[in-house]
Amino acid sequence: MSMLAGRLHFTGEGGREFRIDEVPVPEPGPDHVLVKVEAAGVCLSDVHLIDGTLTPFLLTDDAVTLGHETAGTVHALGPGVTGAKVGDRVLLQAGEERGGMTYTRGVDYDGGWAEYALARVDTLVPIPDDLPFEQACFVPDAVSTPWGAITATAGVRPAEAAGVWGVGGLGAHGVQLLRMAGAAPIIAVDPLPAARERALEFGADLALDPADPAFRDRILTATGGLGVAAAFDFAGVPAVREQAVSVLAPGGRLTLVGLTDKPITITDGTLFSFFQKKLLGHYGSTPEHVVELVKLLRTHRLDFSRSVSAVMPLADAARAVHALETKEGDPIRIVLKP
């Protein structure tokens, strides 16, 4: 049997080519299952893999099926597999540990931009029957990454003022999750009017244009003159980081979530140190974060129906990548459906 898969090929002299290939359907071995993919998210990390900004560290082949956000049904079990059964509705963790190293699905090994995907049985997370695959698929990254940044890296506490820079695929969920965590006030920052409006709809108390001449004054007014205790850069833009540092409260911390290869600049290092501000790096999430989020979804504490900006067939993956890269339609998450 064969299937379609969205594959990134690494060619000579650093070249890369993304295309839809026809490849054999993989067979599950011990400890693995074959999942029929029902939905797979398109992430900015996928865009960066294609454009060369990101490079797999642990990939041993010259091509990989993209897609680290995947949900579907268990289609077949490998020899001796227990703990799963055919027909189970599941999402797949975005990676797995091998010999003390974390391998990322769709980066270091084949992911979910395909009709079928292999998954180690311990990376399956059961999902409730009333959770659509299109919403479940992006929990392992677009939701779990900001959740981990908020709860683990930044350790946001109730009633702390929080700032969210960039209200796209990560930041939009960051606003929702900060609201649930009790942050107050929540201030969203984005140059796009539609994104600022969305931030208010998702639970922000204030949405600002970073180019507003009164930006700093408005932040200080909203926070009682202190600034934000917890700031999050979901955009991965150097100017964002400098602006966020400038409005941190004493003892405040800036958590870097958006990825960039550009330098980090702190304009006034003396004041940064005097007020004991902190700069924190964050990447991805742990399996436990995904399990926590599924529990919250199961009990209807969260709703991601507004996050699905478009659903496209797998054959149109390149068009979906272009739409995300150019921010066509200001998407939160574009989902591929094989």
N, C-alpha and C positions, 0 to 999 in steps of 0.2 A: 504493500500500500504506500501511496505517496501523499504529500500534503503541501500546502503553501506555507512559506515562512518568510518573514522580513529579516534579511540577513545583511550584516555589515561585513564587507570583505576588506581585508588589509592587503594592499598591493605593494609592489616594490617602491622603495624610496619614500616611505611614509604616506603613500597614497591610500585613500579609502573610498569605497563605493558601496552605497546601499541599494539593494534591489530585492524584489520579491522572487524567491526561488521555489522550485518544486523539489522537495527533498523526501527521503524515506521517512515514514512514521517511525519514531523510535520505539524500542521494546524495553519495558521496565525490567531491570535486574533485581537482585536481592535488595531489600530495604527501600525500593522505589515503586512508585505507581505512575501510570500514564493518565494524565488529566486532559479531558476534552475542554479546550479553552472556550469560554463563553464571552469573556471581555478582558481587554488588556489596556492599561493606561499609557498615554504618551506623555513623557516627562521631559523637562528641559535637559535633564542629564542625557536622554537619548539624543537630543539635538546636539549636545556637546560632544557625544561620542562620534556622531557622524561628521561634525565640522572639525574635529581634531582637538578641541579644547581639553577633552578627557581621553585618557588612554588606559585600557585594561592592564592591570599589573600581573594578573595571574592566568590570563588566557594562554593556552598552549597551542591552539589552532590558528589558522589564518583567516577564520571567519567565525562569526557568532550570531545567533538569533537574538535580536534585541528584545527588551521588554522585561522590566523587573516588577511590574504591577500586574498581577494576573489572578483571575478567578475563573472557576469552572466546575466541572463534575468529574469525579473519579471514574475513569473509563476501563482501566484494567490494572490488576495487581501483579507485582513481581513475585517470584517464587518465595513462598513462606511468609509473605507480608501479612501482618495482623495490625489491628488498630485503625483500619480503614476498610470501607467496602464500596463496591461498584455503585455508583449513583450518588454518593455523598457530595453535597454542595460544599465547596471549600474555596478559600483564598490561599495563595502561596506566599510564604515568607519571602522577602526580597533577597535572601541569601542563606548560606549555610556555613557552618564551621567545619573545616577539614584540617586536622593536624595543627590546631591552634591558630589557623589563618581563616579569615572571613572571606568567602568567595561570594560575589554578587551575581545574582541571576540576571541574565541578559547583558552581562558585562564580561565576567570570567567564565561563564558557561551558558548554554543555550537558555533563552528566556521564553516569554509568553506571546511574542508576536508570531503566532503560528496556530495551526488548527489543533495541534496537540502539543503537550509539554511534559517532560519528565520532571518528577519531584521526589525528593527523598521523603519518606512517609512522615518523618518528624518535623517537616516544614509545612505540613498541611494544617490549616486552621479552619475548623468547621464554622459555617456561617448559617444564620437562621433562614428559614424558608421565605420570610417576608422581606429579606434584604436583597434587592436586585443585584445581579452580577455587575452591572455597569457602575454601581456605587461601591460595591465591595472591593473591586479590583484595585483601586488606588489607595486603599487604607494602608498597605505596606509601602509607604514613602510619602505621598502627598499629604497624608494625615499623620502617620506615625512619626515622621521627621519633625514637624512642629510640636507634636505632643511630647516627644523626647526632649526637645530643646526647652520647652516650657517647664516640664515637670522634673526632669533630671539635671540637665546642664545648668539652666538658669535658676531652678528651684523657686519658681514664682509662688508667692504667698498671697492669701486673700487680702484685698484692699490695697495692694501695691499698684502704683501707676505703671502702665506698660505702653511701650511704643512699638508699632509694627511698621517697618519700612518695606514696601512692596506688597501689594494685595493681589498677587497672582495665585498660581497653583498651590504654593505653600502658605503665603500670607493670609489668604482668604480663610483657610482652615485655622491658621494661627489665631485670627480674631475670634472665631467661634470657640476655640479651645480655651483661650484666655478668659473669655466670658464665663465659661463653665467652671474654670478654676477660681473665679472670684476676683480677678484683677480689676482694679478700678482707680482712675478712669483708664479706658483703652483708647489710645490715640493712633489712628492709622495715617500713614503718609504715602502718597502715590501721586505722580504727575498726571495720571489719567483721570479725568472727571468721572468716567464710568466706574473705574476701580474704587474711587472714593465713595461714590454712591453705594456700591456693593458692600463696602466695608461697614457703612452705617446699617445697611439691611442685615448684615451678619452679626451685628452686635457691638460695633465700635461706638464710643461716646462722642468722638470728634474725628473728623477726617480732614487732613490738611494737604495742601499743595506744597511740596518742598521748596518751591520758588517764591512762596508768599513772603513779601518783605517783612511782615509781622510774625513770621513763623516762630521765632524764639519766644517772643512775648506771649503768643497764644499758648505755647506749651507751658510756660511758667504760670500763666493765669489758670490753666486747667488743672495744674498740679499743686496749687497753693504756693507757688514760688520755688518749689524744690527741683523740678525736673522729673524725668521718668526713672523709676527704680530699675526697671528691666526693659531694655531695648533689644529688638530683634532685627537683624538685617536679613531679610528673605530675598533680597534682590541681587546680592553679590556685586555691588557697585561701590568703588572706592569713595565717591562723593557721599554716598549714603552713610558710610561708616564714619566719616569725618563729621557729618551733620549730627548723627546720633550721639557721638561722643560729646559734642558741644552742648547737648541738653540733658546729659545724665545727671541725676541727683547725686549728692555726696554718697559714696558707697555703692553707687549704681553699677550695673554691669551690662555690657553690650555682648550679645551672643551672635556669632557669625554663622549663619545657616546657608545663605546663598553662596555659591562657589564662584571664585574668580582667581586667576593667576596673577592679578595685579598686587603691588605692594600695599601694605597697611600703613597709613600715616596718622600719627597723633601729633597735632600741631603744637600743643603746649604740654609737653611731658611733665613739667613741674606741677601744674595744676592737676593733671591727671593723677599724679602720685599723691599730692597733698590731700586731695579729696578721696583718695583710696578707691578710685574707680577700677573696674575690672574689664578685661577683654577675654572672652571665652570662645573657643572654637567648638563647633558642633557638626557632627556628620551622621546622617541616617538615624537609626533607632535600633532597639533590641527586640528580639522576638516577644518579650514580655509586654512591650508597649503595644504591639499589634493585638495580642490577646486581650489586653485591657480595653482597647478601643472596640473590639468585637463585643465584649461584655456590655459596653456603654450603648452600642448600637442595638444589641439584643433587648435591652431594657428601654429603648427609645429615648435615651438621653441626648442623642445626636441624630441629625438628619442631613444627609449629603445629597439630597435630590437636586438642590440648586447648583451643585458643583459640576454636574455633567453638562458641559457646554455643547458637545456634539458627539454623535456616535457615527463612525465611518466604517466601511468594510475594510478588512485587512489589506485588500488589494490597493486601497487608497492610502496606505501608510505614509508614503512620501508626501502626499498632499497634506496629511495631518501634521507631519513634521514641519512643513513650510508654514502652515497656519499658526502653529505654536511659536515658531521662530520669529515670525513677523507680527505676532500678536493680533492676527486677523480675527475680528469679532471679540477681542479681549477675553480669551478663554481661561477658564479655571482648569478643567481637565477635558481633553479630547480622548475618547475611548474608541479602541478598535474592536470590531466584532467579526471574528472569522466566519 
